[in-house]
Structure formats: structure tokens, C-alpha cells
Amino acid sequence: MTYGRLDFTVPVEESVSLLAGLAAETGKKNLTVEVIPDAGHGLFRMQESDPRQPVAPLSISRAFFAAIEGWLRTGGFLGAR
């Protein structure tokens, strides 16, 4: 599960906490939650000083792609670099 830290439409901290609680209650150990530091909703890069404004030019956070790659490698879906 991925969240953008600068998302102003979703309560990120609360969502992460709820998911962690559900995973603990059900004994699920394969839940991965990543909070992308420079991203907002849709994982677009947003301005730190004004999270409602995207960074120009508009782009998806590179940290999102790095998180997905890491998850795929950890799960054995991709080979070593």
C-alpha cells in the first residue's frame, strides 16, 4: 500500500495506523505500507510549502517507483541488480 505524505485528501497517518492494526489483529505479516515523502494524492510530486500545488513539470514521485521496485525485489519478483 502506498500513500503520499503530502496528500491532503486522505488522512495518511490514520490510514497507516489502521492498516497496521488490522495486520496485527489478523496475523498478516506480508503487509507493506510505504509513505512517499514528496508525493500527494495520486503520488504526484507536490510542493512541500503548499501541498495543494504540484511541482512543475508535473511528475510522479521517483520515490514511488523505488518503493515498488523494492517491494518486487523483496518478494522475489525481480532478480538482483
N, C-alpha and C positions, 0 to 999 in steps of 0.2 A: 504494500500500500504506500502510495507517495502523497505527500502534502507539500504545498508551497508555504514556507514560513510567513510570507508577506500576503497571504490570502486573507482578504477582509470579509469574505462571504461565508467562510467555513470556520468554526471555532477549532483551530488546529490542535492546540494543547488538550482541549477537552476530548476531541476525537481520538487522539493518540492514547490518552489515558483510558478511554472506554475500550478501545481495541485491546490494549494490554491487559485490562481487567478480564475481558471476555476470553482471551487466550489463556490466561492463568486459570480461570474457572473451568474451562473445558479441557485443560491439559495440552492444548495445542502448542507445540514448540517450533513450528515452522512458519510462524507469522513474522514477517519483516516489515517494519514501518520506517520509512525514510522521510525526514523533513528537509526539503531542499531550501537552503538558506536564502538564495537570491530570487526565488520564484513566488508568484502569486497563483491565483486560480488559473487552471489550465496549464500551469507550470511554465508560463511565460516569465521572462526576466522582468522584474519590476524595480522601480526606483526606491531605494532604501528610505529616502527622505519623504517620499509620497507614494505609498504602496498602491495607490489607485492609478498611477501613471506608469505605463510600460517604458522600459529602456528603449531608446531608438538606436539602431533599427530594431524592430520587433523580432524577438527570437525566443526559442525555448531554451531554458537553462541547460548549460552543458553539464551541470552537476546532476541533473535528472538522468541524462544518458549514462553518466558514470555510475550512478546508483543502479540502474537497470543492468548494465554490464557486470557490475559486481555481483548482483543477485544471480544472474545467469551463470557466472563462473562458479560461485559458491554451490549452486545447485547441480553443477556438473553438465550444464547445457552447452557450455563453451569450453574449448581447450585452454591450456595455459598460454600466456602471452609469449 
